[in-house]
Amino acid sequence: MPCCLFTYHAYGSWTPDRKQGYVKRHQGILQQDLQKHGL
């Protein structure tokens, strides 16, 4: 019986309003930015 495991990466799932910061490609983890998120 074959068994498969699929792993999905949620790139961009950390929004700029996240307390711990967010990730931007080629820049790494950035500090929380409420203005960029529109809050």
PQR file of N, CA, C, O and H, with PARSE charges and radii, in Angstrom:
ATOM      1  N   MET A   1       0.850  -1.170   0.000 -0.4000 1.5000
ATOM      2  CA  MET A   1       0.000   0.000   0.000 -0.0000 2.0000
ATOM      3  C   MET A   1       0.900   1.240   0.000  0.5500 1.7000
ATOM      4  O   MET A   1       1.631   1.466   0.965 -0.5500 1.4000
ATOM      5  N   PRO A   2       0.858   2.043  -1.063 -0.5600 1.5000
ATOM      6  CA  PRO A   2       1.696   3.251  -1.120  0.2800 2.0000
ATOM      7  C   PRO A   2       1.203   4.322  -0.137  0.5500 1.7000
ATOM      8  O   PRO A   2       0.008   4.470   0.116 -0.5500 1.4000
ATOM      9  N   CYS A   3       2.145   5.034   0.384 -0.4000 1.5000
ATOM     10  CA  CYS A   3       1.838   6.111   1.314 -0.0000 2.0000
ATOM     11  C   CYS A   3       2.639   7.349   0.903  0.5500 1.7000
ATOM     12  O   CYS A   3       3.845   7.253   0.674 -0.5500 1.4000
ATOM     13  H   CYS A   3       3.117   4.914   0.178  0.4000 1.0000
ATOM     14  N   CYS A   4       1.996   8.484   0.809 -0.4000 1.5000
ATOM     15  CA  CYS A   4       2.674   9.720   0.390 -0.0000 2.0000
ATOM     16  C   CYS A   4       2.522  10.786   1.470  0.5500 1.7000
ATOM     17  O   CYS A   4       1.510  10.855   2.167 -0.5500 1.4000
ATOM     18  H   CYS A   4       1.017   8.562   0.994  0.4000 1.0000
ATOM     19  N   LEU A   5       3.546  11.605   1.586 -0.4000 1.5000
ATOM     20  CA  LEU A   5       3.506  12.727   2.519 -0.0000 2.0000
ATOM     21  C   LEU A   5       3.786  13.992   1.715  0.5500 1.7000
ATOM     22  O   LEU A   5       4.848  14.125   1.106 -0.5500 1.4000
ATOM     23  H   LEU A   5       4.368  11.549   1.019  0.4000 1.0000
ATOM     24  N   PHE A   6       2.855  14.896   1.714 -0.4000 1.5000
ATOM     25  CA  PHE A   6       3.016  16.153   0.991 -0.0000 2.0000
ATOM     26  C   PHE A   6       3.280  17.274   1.988  0.5500 1.7000
ATOM     27  O   PHE A   6       2.572  17.404   2.987 -0.5500 1.4000
ATOM     28  H   PHE A   6       1.993  14.788   2.208  0.4000 1.0000
ATOM     29  N   THR A   7       4.277  18.063   1.721 -0.4000 1.5000
ATOM     30  CA  THR A   7       4.607  19.196   2.571 -0.0000 2.0000
ATOM     31  C   THR A   7       4.438  20.470   1.758  0.5500 1.7000
ATOM     32  O   THR A   7       5.029  20.612   0.688 -0.5500 1.4000
ATOM     33  H   THR A   7       4.852  17.957   0.910  0.4000 1.0000
ATOM     34  N   TYR A   8       3.650  21.373   2.254 -0.4000 1.5000
ATOM     35  CA  TYR A   8       3.419  22.641   1.577 -0.0000 2.0000
ATOM     36  C   TYR A   8       4.078  23.764   2.360  0.5500 1.7000
ATOM     37  O   TYR A   8       3.940  23.840   3.581 -0.5500 1.4000
ATOM     38  H   TYR A   8       3.170  21.257   3.123  0.4000 1.0000
ATOM     39  N   HIS A   9       4.776  24.616   1.678 -0.4000 1.5000
ATOM     40  CA  HIS A   9       5.398  25.771   2.312 -0.0000 2.0000
ATOM     41  C   HIS A   9       4.463  26.960   2.151  0.5500 1.7000
ATOM     42  O   HIS A   9       3.949  27.214   1.062 -0.5500 1.4000
ATOM     43  H   HIS A   9       4.888  24.554   0.686  0.4000 1.0000
ATOM     44  N   ALA A  10       4.255  27.656   3.198 -0.4000 1.5000
ATOM     45  CA  ALA A  10       3.322  28.780   3.184 -0.0000 2.0000
ATOM     46  C   ALA A  10       4.097  30.088   3.104  0.5500 1.7000
ATOM     47  O   ALA A  10       4.019  30.914   4.013 -0.5500 1.4000
ATOM     48  H   ALA A  10       4.672  27.449   4.083  0.4000 1.0000
ATOM     49  N   TYR A  11       4.841  30.277   2.026 -0.4000 1.5000
ATOM     50  CA  TYR A  11       5.621  31.492   1.846 -0.0000 2.0000
ATOM     51  C   TYR A  11       4.682  32.698   1.848  0.5500 1.7000
ATOM     52  O   TYR A  11       3.674  32.715   1.142 -0.5500 1.4000
ATOM     53  H   TYR A  11       4.904  29.605   1.288  0.4000 1.0000
ATOM     54  N   GLY A  12       5.019  33.686   2.637 -0.4000 1.5000
ATOM     55  CA  GLY A  12       4.205  34.896   2.705 -0.0000 2.0000
ATOM     56  C   GLY A  12       3.051  34.809   3.667  0.5500 1.7000
ATOM     57  O   GLY A  12       2.199  35.698   3.685 -0.5500 1.4000
ATOM     58  H   GLY A  12       5.838  33.672   3.212  0.4000 1.0000
ATOM     59  N   SER A  13       2.995  33.762   4.471 -0.4000 1.5000
ATOM     60  CA  SER A  13       1.877  33.617   5.400 -0.0000 2.0000
ATOM     61  C   SER A  13       2.047  34.461   6.666  0.5500 1.7000
ATOM     62  O   SER A  13       1.090  34.648   7.417 -0.5500 1.4000
ATOM     63  H   SER A  13       3.687  33.040   4.457  0.4000 1.0000
ATOM     64  N   TRP A  14       3.243  34.965   6.903 -0.4000 1.5000
ATOM     65  CA  TRP A  14       3.468  35.860   8.043 -0.0000 2.0000
ATOM     66  C   TRP A  14       3.232  37.281   7.561  0.5500 1.7000
ATOM     67  O   TRP A  14       4.043  37.826   6.812 -0.5500 1.4000
ATOM     68  H   TRP A  14       4.021  34.813   6.292  0.4000 1.0000
ATOM     69  N   THR A  15       2.136  37.881   7.981 -0.4000 1.5000
ATOM     70  CA  THR A  15       1.812  39.236   7.543 -0.0000 2.0000
ATOM     71  C   THR A  15       2.608  40.260   8.351  0.5500 1.7000
ATOM     72  O   THR A  15       3.063  39.949   9.452 -0.5500 1.4000
ATOM     73  H   THR A  15       1.478  37.438   8.590  0.4000 1.0000
ATOM     74  N   PRO A  16       2.786  41.477   7.825 -0.5600 1.5000
ATOM     75  CA  PRO A  16       3.587  42.500   8.500  0.2800 2.0000
ATOM     76  C   PRO A  16       3.089  42.884   9.898  0.5500 1.7000
ATOM     77  O   PRO A  16       3.858  43.438  10.683 -0.5500 1.4000
ATOM     78  N   ASP A  17       1.823  42.604  10.228 -0.4000 1.5000
ATOM     79  CA  ASP A  17       1.320  42.945  11.554 -0.0000 2.0000
ATOM     80  C   ASP A  17       1.629  41.872  12.596  0.5500 1.7000
ATOM     81  O   ASP A  17       1.247  42.020  13.756 -0.5500 1.4000
ATOM     82  H   ASP A  17       1.198  42.153   9.591  0.4000 1.0000
ATOM     83  N   ARG A  18       2.299  40.816  12.215 -0.4000 1.5000
ATOM     84  CA  ARG A  18       2.652  39.734  13.144 -0.0000 2.0000
ATOM     85  C   ARG A  18       3.622  40.243  14.204  0.5500 1.7000
ATOM     86  O   ARG A  18       4.632  40.869  13.883 -0.5500 1.4000
ATOM     87  H   ARG A  18       2.609  40.695  11.272  0.4000 1.0000
ATOM     88  N   LYS A  19       3.308  39.970  15.467 -0.4000 1.5000
ATOM     89  CA  LYS A  19       4.088  40.486  16.592 -0.0000 2.0000
ATOM     90  C   LYS A  19       5.570  40.094  16.505  0.5500 1.7000
ATOM     91  O   LYS A  19       6.436  40.909  16.824 -0.5500 1.4000
ATOM     92  H   LYS A  19       2.488  39.461  15.727  0.4000 1.0000
ATOM     93  N   GLN A  20       5.870  38.874  16.082 -0.4000 1.5000
ATOM     94  CA  GLN A  20       7.243  38.386  16.025 -0.0000 2.0000
ATOM     95  C   GLN A  20       7.985  38.845  14.769  0.5500 1.7000
ATOM     96  O   GLN A  20       9.180  38.582  14.631 -0.5500 1.4000
ATOM     97  H   GLN A  20       5.167  38.213  15.823  0.4000 1.0000
ATOM     98  N   GLY A  21       7.304  39.519  13.863 -0.4000 1.5000
ATOM     99  CA  GLY A  21       7.901  39.969  12.616 -0.0000 2.0000
ATOM    100  C   GLY A  21       7.393  39.139  11.436  0.5500 1.7000
ATOM    101  O   GLY A  21       6.531  38.275  11.602 -0.5500 1.4000
ATOM    102  H   GLY A  21       6.333  39.732  13.975  0.4000 1.0000
ATOM    103  N   TYR A  22       7.919  39.400  10.277 -0.4000 1.5000
ATOM    104  CA  TYR A  22       7.493  38.689   9.079 -0.0000 2.0000
ATOM    105  C   TYR A  22       8.702  38.467   8.177  0.5500 1.7000
ATOM    106  O   TYR A  22       9.766  39.041   8.408 -0.5500 1.4000
ATOM    107  H   TYR A  22       8.619  40.101  10.142  0.4000 1.0000
ATOM    108  N   VAL A  23       8.541  37.644   7.161 -0.4000 1.5000
ATOM    109  CA  VAL A  23       9.650  37.289   6.276 -0.0000 2.0000
ATOM    110  C   VAL A  23       9.429  37.907   4.906  0.5500 1.7000
ATOM    111  O   VAL A  23       8.324  37.862   4.365 -0.5500 1.4000
ATOM    112  H   VAL A  23       7.676  37.178   6.973  0.4000 1.0000
ATOM    113  N   LYS A  24      10.487  38.483   4.349 -0.4000 1.5000
ATOM    114  CA  LYS A  24      10.452  39.018   2.998 -0.0000 2.0000
ATOM    115  C   LYS A  24      11.625  38.406   2.235  0.5500 1.7000
ATOM    116  O   LYS A  24      12.749  38.367   2.734 -0.5500 1.4000
ATOM    117  H   LYS A  24      11.384  38.520   4.789  0.4000 1.0000
ATOM    118  N   ARG A  25      11.355  37.937   1.042 -0.4000 1.5000
ATOM    119  CA  ARG A  25      12.371  37.263   0.233 -0.0000 2.0000
ATOM    120  C   ARG A  25      13.623  38.115   0.079  0.5500 1.7000
ATOM    121  O   ARG A  25      13.537  39.313  -0.194 -0.5500 1.4000
ATOM    122  H   ARG A  25      10.442  37.969   0.636  0.4000 1.0000
ATOM    123  N   HIS A  26      14.760  37.509   0.249 -0.4000 1.5000
ATOM    124  CA  HIS A  26      16.090  38.115   0.136 -0.0000 2.0000
ATOM    125  C   HIS A  26      16.399  39.125   1.238  0.5500 1.7000
ATOM    126  O   HIS A  26      17.466  39.739   1.225 -0.5500 1.4000
ATOM    127  H   HIS A  26      14.830  36.536   0.471  0.4000 1.0000
ATOM    128  N   GLN A  27      15.485  39.308   2.189 -0.4000 1.5000
ATOM    129  CA  GLN A  27      15.724  40.242   3.288 -0.0000 2.0000
ATOM    130  C   GLN A  27      15.657  39.549   4.644  0.5500 1.7000
ATOM    131  O   GLN A  27      16.142  40.095   5.635 -0.5500 1.4000
ATOM    132  H   GLN A  27      14.618  38.810   2.199  0.4000 1.0000
ATOM    133  N   GLY A  28      15.071  38.370   4.706 -0.4000 1.5000
ATOM    134  CA  GLY A  28      14.977  37.623   5.950 -0.0000 2.0000
ATOM    135  C   GLY A  28      13.816  38.073   6.818  0.5500 1.7000
ATOM    136  O   GLY A  28      12.809  38.580   6.324 -0.5500 1.4000
ATOM    137  H   GLY A  28      14.677  37.927   3.901  0.4000 1.0000
ATOM    138  N   ILE A  29      13.973  37.881   8.111 -0.4000 1.5000
ATOM    139  CA  ILE A  29      12.915  38.234   9.058 -0.0000 2.0000
ATOM    140  C   ILE A  29      12.990  39.725   9.372  0.5500 1.7000
ATOM    141  O   ILE A  29      14.035  40.236   9.774 -0.5500 1.4000
ATOM    142  H   ILE A  29      14.792  37.469   8.512  0.4000 1.0000
ATOM    143  N   LEU A  30      11.873  40.409   9.182 -0.4000 1.5000
ATOM    144  CA  LEU A  30      11.783  41.851   9.411 -0.0000 2.0000
ATOM    145  C   LEU A  30      10.924  42.129  10.640  0.5500 1.7000
ATOM    146  O   LEU A  30      10.120  41.289  11.043 -0.5500 1.4000
ATOM    147  H   LEU A  30      11.024  39.994   8.855  0.4000 1.0000
ATOM    148  N   GLN A  31      11.091  43.279  11.222 -0.4000 1.5000
ATOM    149  CA  GLN A  31      10.316  43.688  12.394 -0.0000 2.0000
ATOM    150  C   GLN A  31       8.858  43.936  12.010  0.5500 1.7000
ATOM    151  O   GLN A  31       8.541  44.169  10.844 -0.5500 1.4000
ATOM    152  H   GLN A  31      11.744  43.962  10.895  0.4000 1.0000
ATOM    153  N   GLN A  32       7.988  43.882  12.997 -0.4000 1.5000
ATOM    154  CA  GLN A  32       6.566  44.162  12.805 -0.0000 2.0000
ATOM    155  C   GLN A  32       6.389  45.540  12.161  0.5500 1.7000
ATOM    156  O   GLN A  32       7.067  46.494  12.541 -0.5500 1.4000
ATOM    157  H   GLN A  32       8.245  43.693  13.945  0.4000 1.0000
ATOM    158  N   ASP A  33       5.488  45.644  11.196 -0.4000 1.5000
ATOM    159  CA  ASP A  33       5.245  46.902  10.498 -0.0000 2.0000
ATOM    160  C   ASP A  33       3.739  47.095  10.333  0.5500 1.7000
ATOM    161  O   ASP A  33       3.143  46.604   9.374 -0.5500 1.4000
ATOM    162  H   ASP A  33       4.937  44.869  10.887  0.4000 1.0000
ATOM    163  N   LEU A  34       3.130  47.820  11.282 -0.4000 1.5000
ATOM    164  CA  LEU A  34       1.673  48.012  11.246 -0.0000 2.0000
ATOM    165  C   LEU A  34       1.247  48.926  10.101  0.5500 1.7000
ATOM    166  O   LEU A  34       0.147  48.762   9.573 -0.5500 1.4000
ATOM    167  H   LEU A  34       3.615  48.219  12.061  0.4000 1.0000
ATOM    168  N   GLN A  35       2.068  49.865   9.707 -0.4000 1.5000
ATOM    169  CA  GLN A  35       1.705  50.768   8.603 -0.0000 2.0000
ATOM    170  C   GLN A  35       1.633  50.010   7.275  0.5500 1.7000
ATOM    171  O   GLN A  35       0.734  50.251   6.469 -0.5500 1.4000
ATOM    172  H   GLN A  35       2.962  49.998  10.136  0.4000 1.0000
ATOM    173  N   LYS A  36       2.555  49.119   7.053 -0.4000 1.5000
ATOM    174  CA  LYS A  36       2.577  48.359   5.798 -0.0000 2.0000
ATOM    175  C   LYS A  36       1.347  47.466   5.662  0.5500 1.7000
ATOM    176  O   LYS A  36       0.881  47.196   4.555 -0.5500 1.4000
ATOM    177  H   LYS A  36       3.286  48.923   7.707  0.4000 1.0000
ATOM    178  N   HIS A  37       0.833  47.015   6.797 -0.4000 1.5000
ATOM    179  CA  HIS A  37      -0.343  46.152   6.785 -0.0000 2.0000
ATOM    180  C   HIS A  37      -1.631  46.959   6.710  0.5500 1.7000
ATOM    181  O   HIS A  37      -2.700  46.406   6.450 -0.5500 1.4000
ATOM    182  H   HIS A  37       1.212  47.234   7.696  0.4000 1.0000
ATOM    183  N   GLY A  38      -1.533  48.256   6.937 -0.4000 1.5000
ATOM    184  CA  GLY A  38      -2.711  49.117   6.857 -0.0000 2.0000
ATOM    185  C   GLY A  38      -3.502  49.198   8.141  0.5500 1.7000
ATOM    186  O   GLY A  38      -4.701  49.475   8.114 -0.5500 1.4000
ATOM    187  H   GLY A  38      -0.665  48.705   7.148  0.4000 1.0000
ATOM    188  N   LEU A  39      -2.847  48.960   9.272 -0.4000 1.5000
ATOM    189  CA  LEU A  39      -3.560  49.041  10.551 -0.0000 2.0000
ATOM    190  C   LEU A  39      -3.308  50.373  11.223  0.5500 1.7000
ATOM    191  O   LEU A  39      -3.827  50.623  12.312 -0.5500 1.4000
ATOM    192  H   LEU A  39      -1.873  48.736   9.294  0.4000 1.0000
TER
END
